[in-house]
Amino acid sequence: MAQKEFKTESKRILDLMINSIYTHKEIFLRELISNASDAIDKYYFTNEGHVDSNELGIRIDLNKEDRTITISDTGIGMNEQDLDDNLGTIAQSGSLAFKEELEKQEKNDEDIDIIGQFGVGFYSAFMVAKEITVTSKKDGFDACQWTSDGVNGYEINPGQRDTHGTTIVLSLKEDTDQDDYSQYLETYKIKDLIKKYSDYIRYPIHMLVETTKMKEGTEDSENPEYETIQEDQVLNSMVPLWKRNKSQITQEEYNQFYKDHFYDYSDPFRTIHFNVEGNVSFNALLYIPSRVPQGFYNADYKRGLQLYCRGVFIMDHTEELLPDYLRFVKGLVDSQDLSLNISRELLQHDHQLKVIAGRIEKKILSELTNMLTKERDQYEIFWNNFGINLKFGCYNNYGRDKDKLQDLLLFHSSNENKLVTLNEYVQRMKEDQKDIYYVSGTDLELMDKLPVVQTLKSKGYEVLYLTENVDEFVMQSLMNYREKGFKNAAQGDLDLDSDEEKEALNKTSEENKELLDFMKESLPEVSEVRLSSRLIDDPVCLSAGEGVSFEMERVFNNMPDNPMPIKAERILEINPNHPIFEKLKSLYETDKDKVKEVADVLYSQACLIEGFAISDPISYSRKICELLVK
């Protein structure tokens, strides 16, 4: 038969297919296998009830000498007109037409997975092949052969094939400095590509594989003999684990799948397997790791779920499927309702993905809530690994997700020094308590000894201990919890005194105003020196004014390349009931210079209690000695 031209602007479109649409040449095998699966589906559906399923399958043969890859299927096949329509017209999809015909007939068989829709996947083979020969036979028609080099059109001639189905022979291009086409003639490479992209094609993919076996009759010998044979193997799993009934899957199978697919030597901490039916249907198999993944906090850590469409692998690390605060979750999603672009490598629209992502987020949070409620010890293990991510989610994106996450947060508490939820704290609050009190630091024991904590505990108030840099940002994002505000116990007025106590403190402050003003003038670092009711046994403490807290000062100033260091307002508070205050009052009458020395020492002590380094430790040490000997 004479050479025929492609129906459309063949050269330009084919160049686009080969050079622009697909980002990885290895995709060709996925596309051809998906087409073969579609063809078998069509044959099975149109001959329902008269097909031996054992006869349905796909075969791959490699020939290194001829540099050919052969992919055969037992599908519906094509006659001459089909070859001309489907392969002679780029972007003409027989699968799409078949699918549309089913819809017209109002037939929706969930067992029929038509993958191809655009009619371009076949042409991806020209990325690796210099010539393609397609031999196909449809029941009731003679076999035909389609041949093309992808440049000069195509020919259709009589072909040789006894049974229905299609055989595609790819004659590979020669290797170049940039491209190694010979790798696709290696058995291991084909096995890897099928495992990666087509492991869950529903029909068996056969290939002859060289294996070494012990010769019969030598099994009991001291020196058994071995031989290399060609063995027919099925390369794909066919039925995905996530599409099996959960009741028929053991935890050992879930664990092994996780370790095999997500490269972890430990069993997962938690498995979440579910499916959703609706406008967008999908199956999801998700895992929470039992430990923080290696490199998890590095900028180049890749998050996201694997994405499948009808069992065919589409994308790895699909970030759109998980909010950033759930980046520790690993797993996959398989949906038949995704709108993929022409190459099946990227998503055409993001609406379906947003719907799926929303359902996944809701499911994971529900699982965590159940764990917190029913398996508190397990949840605390999870929290120690990934709790900081949930805290991050509270203040990221201007607190958009805080309402979803606030009941999952845990904080150390002065109440037996246990991890508590905000709900547990609020339920234990005193009847007249307005705020949720907290202090920030890095050492739980030292935080428990802080003067202000001792004061609050003595009055029966519980205090949350914030131990991570993100904690104060979380509190600011939350703003309140069940109409209770958050109050930094080391900042501002706690308003804990009765009217009588306030009146007595104000009177004492007024009587000693000159002393307090004098001390302030001698301490340029502080904005105010005042008497305090938040102290019991300690002589002094340092509190921050409204605005920036001490912990936020530390966080911001520890950031690399911070161009503008910030400083919280420092207020020196003095215990009016401590002997040191009586000493200060006496010295103010007799030796004001010594008042300055004592004030400086007290300020340095307050800084040390709060965890700040003092500017001149040598001078501080000398002043302590001088005061001791005088």
C-alpha positions, 0 to 999 in steps of 0.5 A: 500500500502506498505511503499515507500522510497523518490526518492533521498537521502530522509533523508539527503535532508529532514533534510536540508529542515527542519533544514537549508533552512528555517529560520522561522518555520512560513514560512510553512503556506506561502508555503502551501498557495502558493502551493494551489494558484498554483494548483487553477491557473493550474485548472483555466488555463486548464479549461478556460471558464468552471470554476465558479470563485466563486468556487475557493478558499482555506480553513483553519480549526483548530482542537485544540483537535486533534492538526491538521491544515487542508488546502484545495483548489479547485485546479487541484488536483493530481492523484496517479502518480502526488503524487508519482512524486511531493511529493515522489521526493523532489525538483520535482516541478509540478508548474515548469513543468507546467510553462515550458510547457506554455512557450513551447506553447508560452502562456503567460497569465498575469493572471496566477501567478505560484509561486512555482518553486523548489518543496521544499516548501511543505516539510517546513511543516515538521518543525511543523508537525510530520505527514502530510496527503495529500488527492487529486483528479484530474478530471477523476481520483479517490482520493488518499491519501499520508501520511508521517512522513518525516522520514520513506518514505511515503504511497499512498492509496485510499482516500476520496474526491468528488471534484477536489482539495487537502486537507493537514492535518498537525498533529502538533508536541508536544511543547518543551521548545524551540518551541511553536507549539500550537500557530499555532492552534490559530485563531489570529496567523493564521490570522496574518501569512496570513496578513503578507505573503499571504494577496495578494494571488488572491483567497479567504482564508476562515476560521471559526472565533469566533465572538460575535454578538448581538442576534436577537430581542434584538437590541432595548432592554436596555440590549441587549444579545450577543452570540458567533458564528462561522462565515466564514471569508475571511482572505486575501485582494486578490487584492493588492492596488499596482496592482489596477489602480491608477485612481481608488485609492483615496488618503485616501486609499493610506494614510490608507494603509501606516498607516496600513502597516508602523505603522505611525499615520500621513498621508504620505507626498508624495505617489509614485505609478508606474509600470515598464514593461521590462526585469524586470517588477515590481510594486512599491508603495512608500511613503515619510513620513511627519516627521522623523521616530522615531529612524531614526538616530540610528544605529539600524534603519532598512531601505529598502523596503518590497519585494513581488514576485507575491503578496507573501511577501518575505522580509522586509527591503530589503536594496538593493532596496534603496541607503542609502541616500533615507533610509527615503523612505518606501514602497514595490516592487512586481515583478514576475521576481525575482530569489529567492533561494530555500526557497524563503526567499533570493534572488538567484541573485542580477542582477534583484534587481540592475535593480529594485533599479536603476529604483526606485532611478531614479523615486524618484529623478524625483519626487523630482525634479518635487516637487522642480520645481513646488511645492517649498513650499512643497519641502522646507518642505521635505528638512527640514525633509530629506535634510541632507540625500541628502547631505550625498548622495553627499559625501558618496561613494567618491561622486559617486552620487553627479551629481544626487543630486547637483541640489536638494540641498538647502542652506541658502543664504545672498540673503534675507536669503532664501533657494536657489539652486546652480542653482539659485545662479549661475544664479544670479552671477556677470559677473566676479565672479569666485567662489561660496562663502560660510561661515560656522556656526550654527547661521544664524544671526551671520553668516550674521554679520561676517566681511567677509560676510559684505564685500562680500555683500557690493561688490554685492556678494551672500554668502551661509550659511552652517549650518550643519556639513556635508556641507563643506564635500559636497562642497569638494565632489562637487568640482565645479558646472557648472564650478564655484568653491566653495570658503570658504570666511573665508579661503585663499585669495578671490582675490576681489581687483582691481590691483590698490587696490592690489598695494596699500595694498601691499605697506602699508603691506611692509611699516609696515612689521616690525610691522606685524612681531612683532605682529606675534612673540607675537602671537604663535597661528597664522601663519601670521599677515597681512593686509586685504582688506576683512574688512570694519568696523571691525578691525580684523578677523581670516581666515584659511590657505589653507587645513583644514577650521575652520568648519572642525576643529570643526567637526573632534575635536567633533568626539568621540574618535578622537585620533588626534585632528586637527587644522586649520592654523590661520591667523590674518587679520587687517583692514588697514583703521581702527583707531586701525591700526593707534594706533598700528603703533603709539604704535610700535614706543613708547611702544612695550610691549603695542603692544603685549597686544593689539595684544593679545586682537585683536586675542582673539576678532577675535577668538570670532567672529569666534566662538572659545572659548578663552583659558584664558577669565579671562586674556582677561577681565583684559587686556580689563580693563587695556587698557580702563583705560590707 
